[in-house]
Amino acid sequence: GVKFLRSQNVYFDGFKLDEIVYITDKIDESMKGTRVLEGDVLLNITGGSIGRCYFVDSSLGRANVNQHVSIIRPKNKTNTKYLKYFLQSEVGQIQIRMLQTGGNREGLSAAALKEFRFLSLPLSEQQAIADYLDEKCADIDSLIQTKQSKIDSLKEYKKSIIYEYVTGKREVNE
């Protein structure tokens, strides 16, 4: 089938596809307006995940979105990754919070999205910013992964120490 992306699949660091839902080719054909294309930015527009967004590259394959995810299709003057970083920035997230409506279940309407203000820079500058942020974010992600690995090792060590003492394999020497 064809991937059917919901808000629970769209995150700031990518798409989580472990619980993806699929639709048939027939349903996909009837939902042409919700087809995702390479270069799109997908933005969650309702609920607790409002504002989460990520860009579509060729690895996603065929996909559609449901009504809780908006497709932002940049024109030739906008770099997709730059737009994603802009939406993820504090400036982008503040606009999302200011433009959303609703009491119980917040949402962004199409009209609200049209009110969004975006810093338009020359395409070469957008590309340079996106490349720089890709590099810095990769460095940060690597550091996080290293620290998480150390944390996981310490948790395992803690479990083993507790196990050894409560089972009597080690004695407390006072």
Wavefront OBJ file of the C-alpha trace (Angstrom):
o trace
v 0.000 0.000 0.000
v 0.802 3.690 0.187
v 2.077 5.268 3.399
v -0.552 7.364 5.194
v 1.192 9.880 7.447
v -0.536 11.100 10.576
v 0.613 13.657 13.137
v 2.104 10.876 15.285
v 4.489 10.126 12.403
v 5.896 13.665 12.030
v 8.660 14.793 14.411
v 11.316 17.498 14.437
v 14.050 14.938 13.784
v 12.307 12.907 11.089
v 9.423 10.583 10.402
v 8.618 7.767 12.841
v 7.332 4.974 10.645
v 7.245 2.043 13.071
v 3.461 2.381 13.475
v 2.685 3.632 9.965
v -0.725 3.017 8.417
v -1.123 2.178 4.728
v -3.876 2.945 2.245
v -4.696 1.170 -0.986
v -3.769 2.453 -4.440
v -7.476 3.074 -5.062
v -7.789 5.295 -1.975
v -4.519 7.036 -2.907
v -5.974 7.803 -6.326
v -9.023 9.411 -4.713
v -6.795 11.475 -2.388
v -4.524 13.143 -4.970
v -4.629 16.434 -3.059
v -2.965 14.862 -0.032
v -0.048 13.273 -1.867
v 3.361 14.099 -0.531
v 6.174 15.065 -2.903
v 9.904 15.214 -2.411
v 10.768 18.710 -1.213
v 7.549 19.202 0.774
v 7.625 20.208 4.421
v 5.012 18.461 6.541
v 3.642 20.438 9.485
v 1.382 19.112 12.236
v -1.531 21.539 12.473
v -3.672 20.167 15.320
v -3.460 18.905 18.874
v -0.539 18.395 21.202
v 1.968 17.910 18.389
v 1.079 21.168 16.644
v 4.166 22.760 15.111
v 6.213 19.594 14.688
v 7.557 19.468 11.167
v 10.023 17.734 8.892
v 10.951 17.725 5.214
v 10.338 15.004 2.652
v 13.254 13.487 0.774
v 13.313 10.634 -1.733
v 13.689 7.966 0.974
v 10.059 8.364 2.120
v 8.547 6.983 -1.073
v 4.850 7.286 -1.932
v 2.797 8.820 0.835
v -0.299 10.825 1.682
v -1.200 12.809 4.796
v -4.344 12.992 6.881
v -6.201 16.149 7.913
v -3.924 16.793 10.911
v -0.824 17.304 8.752
v -0.389 20.192 6.343
v 1.747 19.973 3.218
v 3.873 23.059 2.668
v 5.246 22.968 -0.854
v 7.995 25.586 -1.241
v 8.429 27.368 -4.537
v 11.782 27.583 -6.324
v 12.804 30.554 -4.164
v 12.805 28.526 -0.931
v 15.168 25.778 0.194
v 13.205 22.942 1.822
v 15.669 22.322 4.643
v 15.942 26.037 5.380
v 12.136 26.243 5.622
v 12.117 23.252 7.991
v 14.760 24.872 10.205
v 12.848 28.158 10.143
v 9.612 26.466 11.231
v 11.484 24.610 13.978
v 13.156 27.787 15.237
v 11.786 29.841 18.109
v 10.606 32.473 15.595
v 8.619 29.862 13.670
v 7.210 28.191 16.776
v 6.098 31.526 18.261
v 4.162 32.287 15.067
v 2.563 28.847 15.190
v 1.467 29.440 18.802
v 0.135 32.906 17.961
v -1.784 31.790 14.865
v -3.438 28.691 16.314
v -7.052 28.782 17.406
v -9.286 26.601 19.537
v -9.702 25.879 23.204
v -9.866 22.113 23.583
v -7.957 21.103 20.484
v -5.728 23.774 19.052
v -5.371 24.020 15.304
v -3.887 25.990 12.459
v -6.220 26.771 9.581
v -5.192 27.303 5.970
v -5.989 30.996 6.450
v -3.690 31.145 9.484
v -0.869 29.486 7.562
v -1.178 32.184 4.892
v -0.507 34.786 7.612
v 2.815 33.166 8.446
v 5.819 35.496 8.063
v 8.957 33.931 6.657
v 12.403 35.478 6.311
v 13.151 35.208 2.602
v 16.864 35.183 1.832
v 18.711 34.526 -1.422
v 18.621 30.804 -2.242
v 22.418 30.498 -1.925
v 22.275 31.944 1.604
v 19.394 29.630 2.552
v 21.461 26.674 1.312
v 24.520 27.817 3.284
v 22.446 28.181 6.467
v 20.810 24.768 5.970
v 24.209 23.117 5.340
v 25.695 24.754 8.431
v 22.754 23.690 10.601
v 22.899 20.137 9.178
v 26.553 19.919 10.217
v 26.039 21.400 13.689
v 22.928 19.315 14.361
v 24.789 16.154 13.307
v 27.588 17.047 15.766
v 25.057 17.597 18.550
v 23.194 14.370 17.714
v 26.499 12.484 17.861
v 27.270 13.936 21.293
v 23.781 13.052 22.510
v 24.206 9.491 21.247
v 27.568 9.170 23.027
v 26.133 10.490 26.291
v 23.052 8.281 25.974
v 25.293 5.252 25.480
v 27.171 6.153 28.691
v 23.875 6.619 30.548
v 22.640 3.231 29.317
v 25.899 1.577 30.456
v 25.618 3.170 33.896
v 21.993 2.032 34.214
v 23.054 -1.539 33.409
v 25.892 -1.299 35.931
v 23.445 -0.015 38.555
v 21.102 -2.953 37.892
v 23.946 -5.453 38.174
v 25.189 -3.951 41.461
v 21.675 -4.028 42.928
v 21.232 -7.623 41.754
v 24.561 -8.742 43.245
v 23.819 -7.234 46.652
v 20.178 -8.303 46.991
v 20.993 -11.877 45.930
v 23.946 -12.140 48.315
v 26.605 -12.495 45.628
v 28.304 -9.487 47.223
v 28.412 -8.489 50.838
v 28.347 -5.039 52.337
v 31.665 -4.402 54.091
v 31.270 -1.824 56.814
l 1 2 3 4 5 6 7 8 9 10 11 12 13 14 15 16 17 18 19 20 21 22 23 24 25 26 27 28 29 30 31 32 33 34 35 36 37 38 39 40 41 42 43 44 45 46 47 48 49 50 51 52 53 54 55 56 57 58 59 60 61 62 63 64 65 66 67 68 69 70 71 72 73 74 75 76 77 78 79 80 81 82 83 84 85 86 87 88 89 90 91 92 93 94 95 96 97 98 99 100 101 102 103 104 105 106 107 108 109 110 111 112 113 114 115 116 117 118 119 120 121 122 123 124 125 126 127 128 129 130 131 132 133 134 135 136 137 138 139 140 141 142 143 144 145 146 147 148 149 150 151 152 153 154 155 156 157 158 159 160 161 162 163 164 165 166 167 168 169 170 171 172 173 174
